[in-house]
């Protein structure tokens, strides 16, 4: 029996958060196993880092649940989308109330890269690794800007679904997002 959706590229019993969203979407269509997705969703907040960020590269399930030391800022921000997809596919809002604080924490590090005057994304503001693409030398600012916009909007949609105040309404309604 599978205990996570994917056990890593090397079959080393890891769960990469970057792959989790794609695996969840495929699972909702093919297997409809929301309990397995729920289990995976709870793994990440269980091993949050001191600053509230998620171990975005991956977690190790065996022998004990352990976070990797790698951190990828864009993977962390995607957690809100994974939770939102779960709510939409399963109708389970109970889990998402539990995960709400984690959802709110996840885009904070990526938001730290926004210029507060132009609201443009500035990669040089970050000390964190950003993946987005394998290409060396690729300017990832436009892609990262799109990702943060998507994450803020999906967090607002999740808030509405959970009967909460959308946390990024001011930023999004001000045409900055």
Secondary structure, DSSP 4 states (H G I P E B T S, - for coil): --SSS---TTSSSEE-HHHHHHHHHHHHHHT--HHHHHHHHHHHHHT--TTS----S-EE-SSS-EE-S--BHHHHHTHHHHHHHHHHHH---HHHHHTHHHHHHHTHHHHTTB-TTT--B-GGG--SB--S-S-TT---HHHHHHHHHHHHHHHHHHHHHTT---TTHHHIIIII-
